[in-house]
Amino acid sequence: MPENLLPNPSTNPETLLPAEPEVTAALAADAPVASVVVSHPSSSLAWALLADEAWARGATLESYAYARVGYHRGLDALRKAGWRGVGPVPWSHEPNRGVLRALFALRRAAEAIEEPGEAERLTDFLNASDPEALRALSAGA
């Protein structure tokens, strides 16, 4: 009997991204987020935080653009870590939070600019990654 080669999310291992000690150290030292992005442009966490700053000042389109970059940098990092488009990306693993924050920021901005298909897709992506992420981020984590 032929083997089923389709991905099964229930059998995919968790994806755990590596820590970004230089990024977290710069942020802990209160470096401006924009300078952290310039120094570490592959960091989805830095891009997500930049999106949050833009959102907080009412710059919805800037927030969308920053979050979109963070989302793509996050996809790159996930794939590099072995993720194949499905499977858990646990919120409990601190280094995963950057990409999950970028997904959330992009979802929030997509809703604001009335891009419902994208917002729904990102909601599904967050829930498939780890439903705790959406709950935590919605609560202001």
N, CA, C and O atoms as CSV, one atom per row, in Angstrom:
chain,resi,resn,atom,element,x,y,z
A,1,MET,N,N,0.850,-1.177,0.000
A,1,MET,CA,C,0.000,0.000,0.000
A,1,MET,C,C,0.896,1.241,0.000
A,1,MET,O,O,1.863,1.288,0.759
A,2,PRO,N,N,0.598,2.256,-0.839
A,2,PRO,CA,C,1.440,3.451,-0.900
A,2,PRO,C,C,1.338,4.264,0.396
A,2,PRO,O,O,0.302,4.299,1.061
A,3,GLU,N,N,2.451,4.908,0.719
A,3,GLU,CA,C,2.518,5.746,1.924
A,3,GLU,C,C,1.877,7.098,1.639
A,3,GLU,O,O,2.077,7.664,0.564
A,4,ASN,N,N,1.099,7.627,2.602
A,4,ASN,CA,C,0.493,8.942,2.482
A,4,ASN,C,C,1.583,9.986,2.745
A,4,ASN,O,O,2.121,10.058,3.851
A,5,LEU,N,N,1.905,10.790,1.739
A,5,LEU,CA,C,2.967,11.780,1.860
A,5,LEU,C,C,2.441,13.189,2.146
A,5,LEU,O,O,3.227,14.132,2.239
A,6,LEU,N,N,1.138,13.340,2.285
A,6,LEU,CA,C,0.594,14.654,2.593
A,6,LEU,C,C,0.935,15.037,4.026
A,6,LEU,O,O,0.935,14.180,4.910
A,7,PRO,N,N,1.231,16.340,4.274
A,7,PRO,CA,C,1.549,16.755,5.635
A,7,PRO,C,C,0.357,16.565,6.562
A,7,PRO,O,O,-0.782,16.846,6.189
A,8,ASN,N,N,0.620,16.099,7.735
A,8,ASN,CA,C,-0.407,15.933,8.758
A,8,ASN,C,C,-0.009,16.802,9.942
A,8,ASN,O,O,0.944,16.475,10.650
A,9,PRO,N,N,-0.730,17.923,10.176
A,9,PRO,CA,C,-0.345,18.833,11.246
A,9,PRO,C,C,-0.221,18.165,12.620
A,9,PRO,O,O,0.574,18.603,13.452
A,10,SER,N,N,-0.990,17.129,12.854
A,10,SER,CA,C,-0.936,16.490,14.170
A,10,SER,C,C,0.346,15.690,14.375
A,10,SER,O,O,0.686,15.356,15.510
A,11,THR,N,N,1.059,15.378,13.300
A,11,THR,CA,C,2.299,14.612,13.436
A,11,THR,C,C,3.547,15.458,13.204
A,11,THR,O,O,4.663,14.942,13.257
A,12,ASN,N,N,3.368,16.747,12.950
A,12,ASN,CA,C,4.511,17.617,12.733
A,12,ASN,C,C,5.084,18.063,14.073
A,12,ASN,O,O,4.340,18.407,14.991
A,13,PRO,N,N,6.398,18.054,14.178
A,13,PRO,CA,C,7.019,18.488,15.428
A,13,PRO,C,C,6.893,20.001,15.602
A,13,PRO,O,O,6.659,20.735,14.642
A,14,GLU,N,N,7.050,20.442,16.830
A,14,GLU,CA,C,7.056,21.865,17.110
A,14,GLU,C,C,8.262,22.508,16.437
A,14,GLU,O,O,9.331,21.905,16.339
A,15,THR,N,N,8.077,23.721,15.982
A,15,THR,CA,C,9.198,24.488,15.455
A,15,THR,C,C,9.646,25.443,16.548
A,15,THR,O,O,8.854,26.224,17.074
A,16,LEU,N,N,10.921,25.368,16.881
A,16,LEU,CA,C,11.497,26.203,17.934
A,16,LEU,C,C,12.625,27.031,17.328
A,16,LEU,O,O,13.681,26.507,16.974
A,17,LEU,N,N,12.382,28.318,17.218
A,17,LEU,CA,C,13.377,29.207,16.632
A,17,LEU,C,C,14.528,29.444,17.608
A,17,LEU,O,O,14.346,29.359,18.822
A,18,PRO,N,N,15.710,29.741,17.072
A,18,PRO,CA,C,16.835,30.052,17.953
A,18,PRO,C,C,16.661,31.421,18.599
A,18,PRO,O,O,15.971,32.291,18.068
A,19,ALA,N,N,17.285,31.592,19.732
A,19,ALA,CA,C,17.251,32.876,20.436
A,19,ALA,C,C,18.010,33.926,19.622
A,19,ALA,O,O,18.865,33.599,18.799
A,20,GLU,N,N,17.683,35.171,19.868
A,20,GLU,CA,C,18.359,36.313,19.259
A,20,GLU,C,C,18.966,37.160,20.381
A,20,GLU,O,O,18.449,38.234,20.689
A,21,PRO,N,N,20.047,36.693,20.989
A,21,PRO,CA,C,20.572,37.392,22.174
A,21,PRO,C,C,20.989,38.835,21.914
A,21,PRO,O,O,20.836,39.684,22.793
A,22,GLU,N,N,21.508,39.127,20.736
A,22,GLU,CA,C,21.903,40.509,20.445
A,22,GLU,C,C,20.680,41.422,20.334
A,22,GLU,O,O,20.719,42.574,20.765
A,23,VAL,N,N,19.612,40.908,19.763
A,23,VAL,CA,C,18.380,41.683,19.631
A,23,VAL,C,C,17.775,41.922,21.013
A,23,VAL,O,O,17.436,43.053,21.360
A,24,THR,N,N,17.641,40.867,21.789
A,24,THR,CA,C,17.024,41.026,23.113
A,24,THR,C,C,17.883,41.910,24.018
A,24,THR,O,O,17.346,42.662,24.831
A,25,ALA,N,N,19.197,41.830,23.889
A,25,ALA,CA,C,20.074,42.690,24.700
A,25,ALA,C,C,19.900,44.153,24.303
A,25,ALA,O,O,19.827,45.025,25.169
A,26,ALA,N,N,19.835,44.425,23.009
A,26,ALA,CA,C,19.650,45.805,22.550
A,26,ALA,C,C,18.305,46.356,23.019
A,26,ALA,O,O,18.215,47.502,23.460
A,27,LEU,N,N,17.268,45.536,22.922
A,27,LEU,CA,C,15.948,45.984,23.378
A,27,LEU,C,C,15.928,46.197,24.888
A,27,LEU,O,O,15.322,47.153,25.373
A,28,ALA,N,N,16.582,45.317,25.628
A,28,ALA,CA,C,16.646,45.456,27.089
A,28,ALA,C,C,17.420,46.709,27.494
A,28,ALA,O,O,17.171,47.279,28.557
A,29,ALA,N,N,18.351,47.133,26.654
A,29,ALA,CA,C,19.139,48.337,26.924
A,29,ALA,C,C,18.425,49.596,26.420
A,29,ALA,O,O,19.013,50.676,26.378
A,30,ASP,N,N,17.164,49.445,26.041
A,30,ASP,CA,C,16.338,50.549,25.546
A,30,ASP,C,C,16.869,51.215,24.287
A,30,ASP,O,O,16.686,52.417,24.090
A,31,ALA,N,N,17.525,50.437,23.437
A,31,ALA,CA,C,17.927,50.965,22.130
A,31,ALA,C,C,16.661,51.284,21.342
A,31,ALA,O,O,15.676,50.554,21.451
A,32,PRO,N,N,16.665,52.346,20.558
A,32,PRO,CA,C,15.487,52.623,19.719
A,32,PRO,C,C,15.202,51.424,18.809
A,32,PRO,O,O,16.114,50.843,18.220
A,33,VAL,N,N,13.951,51.077,18.710
A,33,VAL,CA,C,13.580,49.891,17.928
A,33,VAL,C,C,14.038,50.018,16.484
A,33,VAL,O,O,14.482,49.035,15.890
A,34,ALA,N,N,13.938,51.201,15.915
A,34,ALA,CA,C,14.386,51.378,14.528
A,34,ALA,C,C,15.873,51.061,14.392
A,34,ALA,O,O,16.288,50.492,13.383
A,35,SER,N,N,16.670,51.415,15.378
A,35,SER,CA,C,18.100,51.103,15.288
A,35,SER,C,C,18.344,49.604,15.443
A,35,SER,O,O,19.291,49.067,14.868
A,36,VAL,N,N,17.498,48.929,16.212
A,36,VAL,CA,C,17.612,47.470,16.347
A,36,VAL,C,C,17.286,46.811,15.003
A,36,VAL,O,O,17.947,45.852,14.604
A,37,VAL,N,N,16.272,47.323,14.310
A,37,VAL,CA,C,15.927,46.794,12.988
A,37,VAL,C,C,17.089,46.991,12.019
A,37,VAL,O,O,17.425,46.081,11.260
A,38,VAL,N,N,17.707,48.177,12.041
A,38,VAL,CA,C,18.824,48.450,11.133
A,38,VAL,C,C,19.989,47.505,11.421
A,38,VAL,O,O,20.642,47.020,10.497
A,39,SER,N,N,20.247,47.244,12.702
A,39,SER,CA,C,21.351,46.355,13.080
A,39,SER,C,C,21.025,44.881,12.871
A,39,SER,O,O,21.925,44.067,12.664
A,40,HIS,N,N,19.738,44.538,12.926
A,40,HIS,CA,C,19.302,43.135,12.845
A,40,HIS,C,C,18.080,43.022,11.936
A,40,HIS,O,O,16.989,42.697,12.403
A,41,PRO,N,N,18.256,43.288,10.641
A,41,PRO,CA,C,17.099,43.327,9.741
A,41,PRO,C,C,16.396,41.985,9.534
A,41,PRO,O,O,15.296,41.953,8.983
A,42,SER,N,N,16.998,40.894,9.956
A,42,SER,CA,C,16.320,39.601,9.806
A,42,SER,C,C,15.456,39.254,11.016
A,42,SER,O,O,14.810,38.206,11.027
A,43,SER,N,N,15.433,40.107,12.025
A,43,SER,CA,C,14.681,39.826,13.250
A,43,SER,C,C,13.199,40.157,13.099
A,43,SER,O,O,12.830,41.325,12.980
A,44,SER,N,N,12.368,39.149,13.104
A,44,SER,CA,C,10.928,39.402,13.031
A,44,SER,C,C,10.440,40.105,14.299
A,44,SER,O,O,9.478,40.871,14.246
A,45,LEU,N,N,11.093,39.851,15.439
A,45,LEU,CA,C,10.719,40.548,16.671
A,45,LEU,C,C,10.925,42.049,16.526
A,45,LEU,O,O,10.041,42.828,16.880
A,46,ALA,N,N,12.070,42.462,16.014
A,46,ALA,CA,C,12.343,43.891,15.862
A,46,ALA,C,C,11.332,44.541,14.911
A,46,ALA,O,O,10.837,45.634,15.183
A,47,TRP,N,N,11.030,43.875,13.809
A,47,TRP,CA,C,10.037,44.413,12.871
A,47,TRP,C,C,8.655,44.479,13.508
A,47,TRP,O,O,7.923,45.446,13.298
A,48,ALA,N,N,8.293,43.465,14.281
A,48,ALA,CA,C,6.980,43.460,14.944
A,48,ALA,C,C,6.878,44.611,15.937
A,48,ALA,O,O,5.839,45.266,16.028
A,49,LEU,N,N,7.948,44.858,16.676
A,49,LEU,CA,C,7.934,45.965,17.633
A,49,LEU,C,C,7.865,47.306,16.911
A,49,LEU,O,O,7.211,48.232,17.392
A,50,LEU,N,N,8.523,47.423,15.777
A,50,LEU,CA,C,8.430,48.639,14.977
A,50,LEU,C,C,6.988,48.825,14.476
A,50,LEU,O,O,6.475,49.943,14.443
A,51,ALA,N,N,6.351,47.727,14.092
A,51,ALA,CA,C,4.936,47.789,13.686
A,51,ALA,C,C,4.066,48.244,14.850
A,51,ALA,O,O,3.132,49.024,14.661
A,52,ASP,N,N,4.367,47.763,16.050
A,52,ASP,CA,C,3.598,48.173,17.227
A,52,ASP,C,C,3.768,49.671,17.511
A,52,ASP,O,O,2.808,50.357,17.862
A,53,GLU,N,N,5.001,50.166,17.353
A,53,GLU,CA,C,5.233,51.600,17.562
A,53,GLU,C,C,4.435,52.434,16.564
A,53,GLU,O,O,3.812,53.427,16.939
A,54,ALA,N,N,4.452,52.035,15.304
A,54,ALA,CA,C,3.697,52.756,14.279
A,54,ALA,C,C,2.202,52.697,14.586
A,54,ALA,O,O,1.498,53.699,14.456
A,55,TRP,N,N,1.723,51.529,14.992
A,55,TRP,CA,C,0.305,51.367,15.333
A,55,TRP,C,C,-0.078,52.313,16.477
A,55,TRP,O,O,-1.122,52.964,16.430
A,56,ALA,N,N,0.768,52.381,17.492
A,56,ALA,CA,C,0.484,53.206,18.675
A,56,ALA,C,C,0.378,54.689,18.321
A,56,ALA,O,O,-0.344,55.429,18.990
A,57,ARG,N,N,1.073,55.125,17.298
A,57,ARG,CA,C,0.981,56.544,16.908
A,57,ARG,C,C,-0.040,56.763,15.785
A,57,ARG,O,O,-0.131,57.860,15.234
A,58,GLY,N,N,-0.803,55.726,15.451
A,58,GLY,CA,C,-1.878,55.860,14.476
A,58,GLY,C,C,-1.438,55.745,13.027
A,58,GLY,O,O,-2.200,56.093,12.125
A,59,ALA,N,N,-0.233,55.267,12.787
A,59,ALA,CA,C,0.290,55.115,11.431
A,59,ALA,C,C,-0.015,53.699,10.932
A,59,ALA,O,O,0.869,52.843,10.870
A,60,THR,N,N,-1.262,53.477,10.585
A,60,THR,CA,C,-1.742,52.143,10.226
A,60,THR,C,C,-1.003,51.541,9.042
A,60,THR,O,O,-0.613,50.374,9.090
A,61,LEU,N,N,-0.804,52.308,7.988
A,61,LEU,CA,C,-0.123,51.758,6.804
A,61,LEU,C,C,1.344,51.451,7.090
A,61,LEU,O,O,1.871,50.453,6.599
A,62,GLU,N,N,2.009,52.294,7.875
A,62,GLU,CA,C,3.384,51.993,8.270
A,62,GLU,C,C,3.413,50.709,9.096
A,62,GLU,O,O,4.273,49.850,8.899
A,63,SER,N,N,2.474,50.592,10.010
A,63,SER,CA,C,2.407,49.403,10.843
A,63,SER,C,C,2.224,48.166,9.966
A,63,SER,O,O,2.875,47.145,10.183
A,64,TYR,N,N,1.338,48.261,8.979
A,64,TYR,CA,C,1.103,47.155,8.059
A,64,TYR,C,C,2.402,46.784,7.331
A,64,TYR,O,O,2.750,45.608,7.227
A,65,ALA,N,N,3.105,47.789,6.838
A,65,ALA,CA,C,4.329,47.538,6.074
A,65,ALA,C,C,5.406,46.904,6.956
A,65,ALA,O,O,6.052,45.941,6.544
A,66,TYR,N,N,5.601,47.430,8.153
A,66,TYR,CA,C,6.599,46.857,9.059
A,66,TYR,C,C,6.227,45.422,9.439
A,66,TYR,O,O,7.079,44.534,9.480
A,67,ALA,N,N,4.942,45.216,9.715
A,67,ALA,CA,C,4.485,43.872,10.086
A,67,ALA,C,C,4.648,42.895,8.923
A,67,ALA,O,O,4.970,41.725,9.130
A,68,ARG,N,N,4.425,43.376,7.706
A,68,ARG,CA,C,4.573,42.525,6.523
A,68,ARG,C,C,6.031,42.067,6.385
A,68,ARG,O,O,6.292,40.908,6.062
A,69,VAL,N,N,6.967,42.971,6.628
A,69,VAL,CA,C,8.378,42.584,6.580
A,69,VAL,C,C,8.673,41.573,7.691
A,69,VAL,O,O,9.329,40.559,7.455
A,70,GLY,N,N,8.183,41.858,8.904
A,70,GLY,CA,C,8.393,40.933,10.020
A,70,GLY,C,C,7.811,39.564,9.753
A,70,GLY,O,O,8.403,38.551,10.125
A,71,TYR,N,N,6.664,39.522,9.116
A,71,TYR,CA,C,6.014,38.269,8.735
A,71,TYR,C,C,6.912,37.475,7.779
A,71,TYR,O,O,7.128,36.278,7.969
A,72,HIS,N,N,7.430,38.153,6.754
A,72,HIS,CA,C,8.280,37.448,5.779
A,72,HIS,C,C,9.606,37.019,6.399
A,72,HIS,O,O,10.101,35.932,6.101
A,73,ARG,N,N,10.185,37.853,7.252
A,73,ARG,CA,C,11.415,37.456,7.940
A,73,ARG,C,C,11.132,36.263,8.853
A,73,ARG,O,O,11.966,35.369,8.997
A,74,GLY,N,N,9.950,36.260,9.465
A,74,GLY,CA,C,9.557,35.140,10.311
A,74,GLY,C,C,9.380,33.847,9.530
A,74,GLY,O,O,9.800,32.781,9.978
A,75,LEU,N,N,8.751,33.945,8.349
A,75,LEU,CA,C,8.615,32.750,7.507
A,75,LEU,C,C,9.981,32.208,7.124
A,75,LEU,O,O,10.195,30.996,7.126
A,76,ASP,N,N,10.913,33.110,6.793
A,76,ASP,CA,C,12.278,32.680,6.463
A,76,ASP,C,C,12.905,31.930,7.637
A,76,ASP,O,O,13.507,30.871,7.457
A,77,ALA,N,N,12.759,32.488,8.841
A,77,ALA,CA,C,13.340,31.867,10.037
A,77,ALA,C,C,12.687,30.517,10.326
A,77,ALA,O,O,13.373,29.552,10.664
A,78,LEU,N,N,11.361,30.449,10.193
A,78,LEU,CA,C,10.661,29.185,10.437
A,78,LEU,C,C,11.139,28.104,9.467
A,78,LEU,O,O,11.422,26.976,9.870
A,79,ARG,N,N,11.223,28.458,8.196
A,79,ARG,CA,C,11.667,27.483,7.201
A,79,ARG,C,C,13.106,27.025,7.480
A,79,ARG,O,O,13.425,25.843,7.351
A,80,LYS,N,N,13.960,27.967,7.859
A,80,LYS,CA,C,15.348,27.633,8.184
A,80,LYS,C,C,15.409,26.675,9.378
A,80,LYS,O,O,16.322,25.855,9.479
A,81,ALA,N,N,14.429,26.788,10.279
A,81,ALA,CA,C,14.372,25.930,11.468
A,81,ALA,C,C,13.679,24.593,11.192
A,81,ALA,O,O,13.506,23.789,12.107
A,82,GLY,N,N,13.280,24.347,9.932
A,82,GLY,CA,C,12.692,23.059,9.582
A,82,GLY,C,C,11.189,23.044,9.403
A,82,GLY,O,O,10.623,22.001,9.073
A,83,TRP,N,N,10.537,24.152,9.607
A,83,TRP,CA,C,9.083,24.236,9.438
A,83,TRP,C,C,8.736,24.053,7.971
A,83,TRP,O,O,9.401,24.610,7.097
A,84,ARG,N,N,7.707,23.281,7.702
A,84,ARG,CA,C,7.314,22.987,6.326
A,84,ARG,C,C,5.924,23.523,5.986
A,84,ARG,O,O,5.227,22.956,5.145
A,85,GLY,N,N,5.527,24.599,6.630
A,85,GLY,CA,C,4.241,25.210,6.322
A,85,GLY,C,C,3.097,24.762,7.202
A,85,GLY,O,O,1.995,25.304,7.112
A,86,VAL,N,N,3.338,23.785,8.048
A,86,VAL,CA,C,2.335,23.314,8.998
A,86,VAL,C,C,3.040,22.908,10.285
A,86,VAL,O,O,4.245,22.659,10.318
A,87,GLY,N,N,2.246,22.854,11.329
A,87,GLY,CA,C,2.781,22.396,12.603
A,87,GLY,C,C,2.863,23.513,13.621
A,87,GLY,O,O,2.824,24.693,13.274
A,88,PRO,N,N,2.975,23.129,14.876
A,88,PRO,CA,C,2.963,24.102,15.960
A,88,PRO,C,C,4.217,24.981,16.018
A,88,PRO,O,O,5.339,24.545,15.759
A,89,VAL,N,N,3.960,26.235,16.370
A,89,VAL,CA,C,5.012,27.218,16.646
A,89,VAL,C,C,4.641,27.778,18.021
A,89,VAL,O,O,3.970,28.805,18.110
A,90,PRO,N,N,5.076,27.106,19.095
A,90,PRO,CA,C,4.572,27.430,20.421
A,90,PRO,C,C,4.939,28.827,20.940
A,90,PRO,O,O,6.092,29.253,20.883
A,91,TRP,N,N,3.930,29.508,21.439
A,91,TRP,CA,C,4.090,30.808,22.089
A,91,TRP,C,C,4.973,30.676,23.327
A,91,TRP,O,O,5.707,31.606,23.660
A,92,SER,N,N,4.914,29.557,23.999
A,92,SER,CA,C,5.685,29.363,25.232
A,92,SER,C,C,7.192,29.398,25.003
A,92,SER,O,O,7.951,29.627,25.944
A,93,HIS,N,N,7.636,29.175,23.771
A,93,HIS,CA,C,9.068,29.254,23.436
A,93,HIS,C,C,9.376,30.701,23.067
A,93,HIS,O,O,9.029,31.153,21.976
A,94,GLU,N,N,10.016,31.417,23.959
A,94,GLU,CA,C,10.245,32.863,23.822
A,94,GLU,C,C,10.762,33.289,22.438
A,94,GLU,O,O,10.243,34.261,21.890
A,95,PRO,N,N,11.750,32.617,21.851
A,95,PRO,CA,C,12.215,33.063,20.531
A,95,PRO,C,C,11.173,32.985,19.414
A,95,PRO,O,O,11.346,33.624,18.375
A,96,ASN,N,N,10.101,32.222,19.602
A,96,ASN,CA,C,9.026,32.158,18.600
A,96,ASN,C,C,8.139,33.397,18.638
A,96,ASN,O,O,7.392,33.655,17.694
A,97,ARG,N,N,8.216,34.151,19.706
A,97,ARG,CA,C,7.260,35.250,19.885
A,97,ARG,C,C,7.417,36.360,18.866
A,97,ARG,O,O,6.444,37.050,18.563
A,98,GLY,N,N,8.611,36.553,18.327
A,98,GLY,CA,C,8.787,37.595,17.320
A,98,GLY,C,C,7.932,37.348,16.090
A,98,GLY,O,O,7.209,38.239,15.644
A,99,VAL,N,N,8.010,36.158,15.547
A,99,VAL,CA,C,7.218,35.852,14.353
A,99,VAL,C,C,5.728,35.861,14.685
A,99,VAL,O,O,4.921,36.318,13.874
A,100,LEU,N,N,5.355,35.372,15.842
A,100,LEU,CA,C,3.934,35.373,16.219
A,100,LEU,C,C,3.433,36.801,16.428
A,100,LEU,O,O,2.295,37.115,16.078
A,101,ARG,N,N,4.265,37.661,16.992
A,101,ARG,CA,C,3.900,39.075,17.150
A,101,ARG,C,C,3.748,39.745,15.787
A,101,ARG,O,O,2.846,40.557,15.585
A,102,ALA,N,N,4.646,39.397,14.843
A,102,ALA,CA,C,4.545,39.976,13.496
A,102,ALA,C,C,3.246,39.529,12.819
A,102,ALA,O,O,2.579,40.328,12.162
A,103,LEU,N,N,2.891,38.253,12.980
A,103,LEU,CA,C,1.624,37.757,12.430
A,103,LEU,C,C,0.443,38.523,13.018
A,103,LEU,O,O,-0.477,38.914,12.299
A,104,PHE,N,N,0.480,38.732,14.331
A,104,PHE,CA,C,-0.598,39.439,15.004
A,104,PHE,C,C,-0.684,40.889,14.525
A,104,PHE,O,O,-1.772,41.394,14.249
A,105,ALA,N,N,0.479,41.559,14.427
A,105,ALA,CA,C,0.497,42.959,13.986
A,105,ALA,C,C,-0.022,43.088,12.556
A,105,ALA,O,O,-0.739,44.037,12.238
A,106,LEU,N,N,0.338,42.144,11.700
A,106,LEU,CA,C,-0.143,42.168,10.323
A,106,LEU,C,C,-1.643,41.912,10.276
A,106,LEU,O,O,-2.361,42.541,9.500
A,107,ARG,N,N,-2.108,40.997,11.101
A,107,ARG,CA,C,-3.549,40.698,11.185
A,107,ARG,C,C,-4.319,41.941,11.625
A,107,ARG,O,O,-5.342,42.291,11.037
A,108,ARG,N,N,-3.815,42.604,12.666
A,108,ARG,CA,C,-4.460,43.816,13.202
A,108,ARG,C,C,-4.539,44.903,12.130
A,108,ARG,O,O,-5.589,45.521,11.950
A,109,ALA,N,N,-3.441,45.137,11.424
A,109,ALA,CA,C,-3.422,46.174,10.394
A,109,ALA,C,C,-4.292,45.780,9.199
A,109,ALA,O,O,-4.953,46.632,8.604
A,110,ALA,N,N,-4.293,44.498,8.848
A,110,ALA,CA,C,-5.141,44.039,7.743
A,110,ALA,C,C,-6.616,44.275,8.069
A,110,ALA,O,O,-7.393,44.665,7.197
A,111,GLU,N,N,-6.993,44.042,9.306
A,111,GLU,CA,C,-8.376,44.334,9.714
A,111,GLU,C,C,-8.658,45.826,9.590
A,111,GLU,O,O,-9.724,46.224,9.121
A,112,ALA,N,N,-7.697,46.655,10.011
A,112,ALA,CA,C,-7.891,48.100,10.005
A,112,ALA,C,C,-8.040,48.658,8.597
A,112,ALA,O,O,-8.784,49.617,8.390
A,113,ILE,N,N,-7.349,48.078,7.635
A,113,ILE,CA,C,-7.473,48.570,6.257
A,113,ILE,C,C,-8.517,47.775,5.472
A,113,ILE,O,O,-8.616,47.876,4.249
A,114,GLU,N,N,-9.283,46.992,6.206
A,114,GLU,CA,C,-10.394,46.225,5.641
A,114,GLU,C,C,-9.943,45.258,4.552
A,114,GLU,O,O,-10.458,45.242,3.435
A,115,GLU,N,N,-8.959,44.459,4.935
A,115,GLU,CA,C,-8.478,43.379,4.077
A,115,GLU,C,C,-8.890,42.063,4.747
A,115,GLU,O,O,-8.043,41.350,5.285
A,116,PRO,N,N,-10.195,41.740,4.715
A,116,PRO,CA,C,-10.707,40.630,5.524
A,116,PRO,C,C,-10.126,39.268,5.183
A,116,PRO,O,O,-9.904,38.467,6.090
A,117,GLY,N,N,-9.875,38.978,3.939
A,117,GLY,CA,C,-9.311,37.671,3.587
A,117,GLY,C,C,-7.963,37.464,4.247
A,117,GLY,O,O,-7.669,36.379,4.750
A,118,GLU,N,N,-7.150,38.496,4.244
A,118,GLU,CA,C,-5.827,38.411,4.861
A,118,GLU,C,C,-5.956,38.270,6.379
A,118,GLU,O,O,-5.263,37.454,6.986
A,119,ALA,N,N,-6.822,39.045,6.981
A,119,ALA,CA,C,-7.016,38.971,8.428
A,119,ALA,C,C,-7.488,37.571,8.838
A,119,ALA,O,O,-7.024,37.032,9.843
A,120,GLU,N,N,-8.390,36.991,8.079
A,120,GLU,CA,C,-8.875,35.645,8.379
A,120,GLU,C,C,-7.772,34.609,8.222
A,120,GLU,O,O,-7.647,33.702,9.045
A,121,ARG,N,N,-6.975,34.739,7.173
A,121,ARG,CA,C,-5.874,33.806,6.935
A,121,ARG,C,C,-4.848,33.881,8.066
A,121,ARG,O,O,-4.327,32.859,8.513
A,122,LEU,N,N,-4.568,35.096,8.521
A,122,LEU,CA,C,-3.607,35.268,9.612
A,122,LEU,C,C,-4.164,34.761,10.944
A,122,LEU,O,O,-3.416,34.243,11.773
A,123,THR,N,N,-5.459,34.907,11.147
A,123,THR,CA,C,-6.088,34.341,12.341
A,123,THR,C,C,-5.933,32.825,12.328
A,123,THR,O,O,-5.583,32.218,13.341
A,124,ASP,N,N,-6.196,32.221,11.172
A,124,ASP,CA,C,-6.033,30.772,11.040
A,124,ASP,C,C,-4.583,30.357,11.276
A,124,ASP,O,O,-4.319,29.360,11.948
A,125,PHE,N,N,-3.651,31.119,10.726
A,125,PHE,CA,C,-2.224,30.830,10.881
A,125,PHE,C,C,-1.835,30.890,12.363
A,125,PHE,O,O,-1.151,29.999,12.865
A,126,LEU,N,N,-2.272,31.941,13.055
A,126,LEU,CA,C,-1.967,32.059,14.489
A,126,LEU,C,C,-2.577,30.911,15.285
A,126,LEU,O,O,-1.914,30.333,16.146
A,127,ASN,N,N,-3.816,30.582,15.006
A,127,ASN,CA,C,-4.467,29.490,15.733
A,127,ASN,C,C,-3.818,28.147,15.446
A,127,ASN,O,O,-3.718,27.304,16.338
A,128,ALA,N,N,-3.380,27.939,14.217
A,128,ALA,CA,C,-2.708,26.691,13.878
A,128,ALA,C,C,-1.319,26.624,14.515
A,128,ALA,O,O,-0.838,25.542,14.851
A,129,SER,N,N,-0.684,27.773,14.678
A,129,SER,CA,C,0.640,27.815,15.299
A,129,SER,C,C,0.532,27.535,16.787
A,129,SER,O,O,1.212,26.656,17.317
A,130,ASP,N,N,-0.327,28.288,17.452
A,130,ASP,CA,C,-0.573,28.117,18.889
A,130,ASP,C,C,-1.696,29.056,19.290
A,130,ASP,O,O,-1.484,30.268,19.313
A,131,PRO,N,N,-2.886,28.549,19.610
A,131,PRO,CA,C,-4.007,29.411,19.992
A,131,PRO,C,C,-3.676,30.332,21.169
A,131,PRO,O,O,-4.286,31.392,21.314
A,132,GLU,N,N,-2.721,29.939,22.005
A,132,GLU,CA,C,-2.332,30.785,23.135
A,132,GLU,C,C,-1.733,32.097,22.652
A,132,GLU,O,O,-1.874,33.117,23.327
A,133,ALA,N,N,-1.071,32.098,21.508
A,133,ALA,CA,C,-0.463,33.322,20.980
A,133,ALA,C,C,-1.521,34.396,20.725
A,133,ALA,O,O,-1.361,35.545,21.136
A,134,LEU,N,N,-2.586,34.017,20.054
A,134,LEU,CA,C,-3.653,34.979,19.748
A,134,LEU,C,C,-4.293,35.477,21.027
A,134,LEU,O,O,-4.574,36.669,21.153
A,135,ARG,N,N,-4.531,34.585,21.982
A,135,ARG,CA,C,-5.113,35.018,23.259
A,135,ARG,C,C,-4.187,35.985,23.988
A,135,ARG,O,O,-4.630,37.029,24.468
A,136,ALA,N,N,-2.911,35.643,24.071
A,136,ALA,CA,C,-1.954,36.480,24.801
A,136,ALA,C,C,-1.782,37.843,24.125
A,136,ALA,O,O,-1.776,38.873,24.798
A,137,LEU,N,N,-1.645,37.848,22.828
A,137,LEU,CA,C,-1.428,39.100,22.118
A,137,LEU,C,C,-2.690,39.973,22.117
A,137,LEU,O,O,-2.589,41.198,22.193
A,138,SER,N,N,-3.848,39.370,22.035
A,138,SER,CA,C,-5.091,40.117,22.110
A,138,SER,C,C,-5.263,40.758,23.483
A,138,SER,O,O,-5.897,41.805,23.615
A,139,ALA,N,N,-4.698,40.126,24.495
A,139,ALA,CA,C,-4.781,40.648,25.859
A,139,ALA,C,C,-3.684,41.666,26.147
A,139,ALA,O,O,-3.612,42.210,27.250
A,140,GLY,N,N,-2.822,41.927,25.148
A,140,GLY,CA,C,-1.803,42.954,25.323
A,140,GLY,C,C,-0.441,42.438,25.740
A,140,GLY,O,O,0.370,43.207,26.254
A,141,ALA,N,N,-0.168,41.168,25.536
A,141,ALA,CA,C,1.141,40.616,25.928
A,141,ALA,C,C,2.259,41.164,25.083
A,141,ALA,O,O,3.418,40.802,25.283
